[in-house]
Amino acid sequence: MIDFHCHLDLFPDPHALVEVCEQSAFFVLSVTTVPSAWRGTVALSAGSTRIRTALGLHPELAHEREGELGLFDALLPEAKYVGEVGLDRSPGTEARWPAQERVFRHILSSCQQAGGRIMSIHSRRAATEVLDALEAHPTAGVPILHWFSGSDLELRRAIALNCWFSVGPAMLRGKRGRTLAAKMPPDRILTESDGPFAQIESRAARPSDVVFALERLSDVWSTTPAAATSRVTSNFRALLASEHARQRLTMPVSHE
């Protein structure tokens, strides 16, 4: 199973969770929220064959950590994945919006100059602005919109811009999330947990909870959970194969 957006470093006992992932058939993209957390998060999964760490600067922290952009640029050559990055227009963010835009556009520009990266992107209430920025940086890499919640028009635009999507059980719990997922290209969908921020049955979601996302995707796709799992795994392989051809990005995939 694939968990393409999880904050491993923010769990109460991340080492135990890493061990579970390593012993199971879960492949996890461990996203970070600030560049200064990246090396420590990489160390959490040192030697793991199932976990990769993304270099991020979360939009909700952009106004506080804009000074870490230099560190982001210094670390980027070592990072094959970027996330969590993006924009957020939730209520109360108006004063922080200029910093968010500066940070996100800087990150896209840096990724573009570095030859492109696979990017896990936050776009809550800011899908149009995220898509505008991606359109202005067409070679920044492969954008994977995490927990997309935009309008149908924004979704159609994202699809036209060759965006991918990562969906989780919390997103697919609601009718709106399932409706959006049904309109996404099935060959551009990955699963995620967004743990520990997302909640499953009043507890923090874990990588193993992507099974619930697969069950809901199987309903959306009118297929079985096993077939949905196979499709998502095939999508994951296709993503990495296309990027490997362009930039030699690698991440092991189980044949189990």
Secondary structure by P-SEA (a helix, b strand, c coil): cccccccccccccaaaaaaaaaaccbbbbcccccccaaaaaaaaacccccbbbbbbbbcccccccccaaaaaaaacccccccccbbbbbccccccaaaaaaaaaaaaaaaaaaaccccccccccccaaaaaaaaaacccccbbbbccccccaaaaaaaaaabbbbbbcccccccaaaaaaaaacccccbbbbcccccccccccccccccaaaaaaaaaaaacccaaaaaaaaaaaaaaaaaaaaaccbbbbbbbcc
